[in-house]
Amino acid sequence: MILGLDISTSSTGWCVLDKSGLMVSIGYIDLKKEKNSFKKAKLVQQKISDIHLNHEIKKIFIEENLQTFRSGFSSAKTLSTLARFNGIVSFICYEEFKIEPEFLNVNSSRKSLGIKIQREKDCGKSTKQQVLEWVSTSLSSTNYQWPVKTLKSGPRKGQNVLEVGCYDMADAYVIAKAGIEVNI
């Protein structure tokens, strides 16, 4: 079994694939309510232990953290926080599974799977939406249903929308799938 992780401090996506690339299990860990990095790490550690109990993981692939600034995106403080948390979770995985995680660049991973990302202004969809659509198509034979929530207030009250963690789950799937491609 292969474990793919998309680590962030607000939501960490995870995906377990079998060696042929079929999805076995997928989910996310909602970390938004915790303000302390150590408490966030504890939540991730609990889920990683749960995954270990239920799956015989042989390889771990983690989305490499961002290395550079992009105008209008993450600040130095944010990049530093994400890199630190990525390191903590990577160590948790090593301790739990006794396997050194491999780190994959998200753009290279998408490219290896043939995912072509268009500019949002050209297609009207964000990168996250395009990746989720690709994963949904990839999983269409499994009839997988993404988790949804019903909005309780506001102009869209009563409307069902995807849980925000779905995008992290999709990224974790891409990383796990690309990890298989890299190791063929």
N, C-alpha and C positions, 0 to 999 in steps of 0.2 A: 504494500500500500504506500501511496505517496501523499504527503501532507503539503499543501500550499497555503501560505499565509500572506495577507495584506495587512501590515501592521500600521495602525495610527493610534493616537491618544484619545480619539473620540469613538472609534469603532474598529475592531480588528476582525477582518474576514478570514475564514478558514474553509478549506475544502480537502476532502479525502477522495482520492481516485485510486482505482485498482491499477495494476501494472499495464493494462491495455488502454487505460485512459478513461474508463467508464466511471462516472460519479457514483460514489458510495454514500457520501454524507457531505453536507455543506451547512454553513451557518455563520453567524457573526456574534461578537461579544460587544454589547453596548457599554461603553465606558464613559459616556457623557456625564453621568450623575456623580462620578467620583472626581474630585479635584486634585487629589494627591497621586503622583505617579506610582508610588509604592502600592497603594490600594488598587490602582488600575492593574498593575502587574500581578497582584494577587488574584484578581478576577481571571486574568488570562491564564495564570498558572493552574487554577482550578479547572478551566476548560481543557487545557492541554493534558492534564492528568486524566480527565474524562475521556478524551480522544484516545489516549494511550490504553486505557482500560478496554475500550471497544474496538480498537483497530491495531493491527500489527504493522506499524509504520517502519518502512525501510529507508525512505529518503524524505528529506525536508527541503522545500524550496521556499525562500522568502523574497518578497519584492525588495530590491535594493532601495535604500533611502535616497532621497534627492541629494544631488551633489552640488548643484548650482542654483543661483538666484534667477528668477524670471520676473520681469517687470509686472507689478500688480499682484504677485503671488506671495509666497512665503518669505518672512523676514529671517534674519540670521538667528534670532531667538527661537523661532518656530522650527527652523531646520535643525538647530542644536537639540531642542527638546525631542523632536522626532527621531533623530539619530540615537540619542541616549535611550529612548524607549525601545527602539528597534534592537539595540544591543542587549537590553534587559530581557526582552522576549526571546531573542536568539539564544541567550544563555539558558533561559528556562527550558527551551526545547532541547538544548544539548544535555542539560542535567536530567531531564525526564526520559529522553529516548536513547541517550548515549550515542547520538548521531550528530555530526557536524552539519549544520544547515548550509545549503548553497544559496548564494544571493544572485538574483537575476534582475537585470535591468528591465523595467516595464515596457519600454519602447521596443527593445530587442525581442522580448517575449511575444509581444503582439505581432511583430513582423514575422517571427518564426512560425506563427500560426496562421499567417495570411490575413490578419485583421488590418484593414485599411481604414485609418481614421481620417475623416474629412474635417476641414475647418468648420466650426459651428456656424459661421456666417454664410457658408456655402450650402449646408444641409439642414440648418435649423435645430441640430441636436448636439448636445455637449459630448465630449469624449466619453464621459461616464455612461451616458445614455446609449452611445454607439457600442460600447463594450458590452453592456447589459443585453442589448439586442443580439449581438453575436453569440453570447453565451446562451441566451434563450433559444436561439436557433440550433445551437450545438446540442442542447438538452431536450429539444422538442420530442424526440422519440421516447423520452422517459416520462413525459407529461408532468414535469416538475412545475410546481406552482410557487412563485416567489411570495414571501410573507408580505402581507398588507396590513394596514391599520385604517380604521375609520376615523376621519377627522371629527372632532367634537365641537369645534367652534369655528367662527370666521365665515367668509363668503362661500367656502366649499364644505361647510358642515354636512356631515352624513356621507361624504364622498369617500370611497376607498382609494387609498394611494399606497404605493410601495413603501415598505419600511426603508429608511435611509441606509441601513446596513446591507441592503441588496447589492448596492454598487461595490461595497467592499467584498462581498461574497463572490461577485462576478470577477473582480480583480484576483482574488485568491484562486479561483478556478483557472483563470488564464495563466497564472504563475505555475500552478501544479501541472497543467497541460503542457506548457512550454518546457518545464523541467523534464518531462518525459521525452519531448522532442530532442532536447539537448543531449540526453543520455542514451539515445538510440544508437 
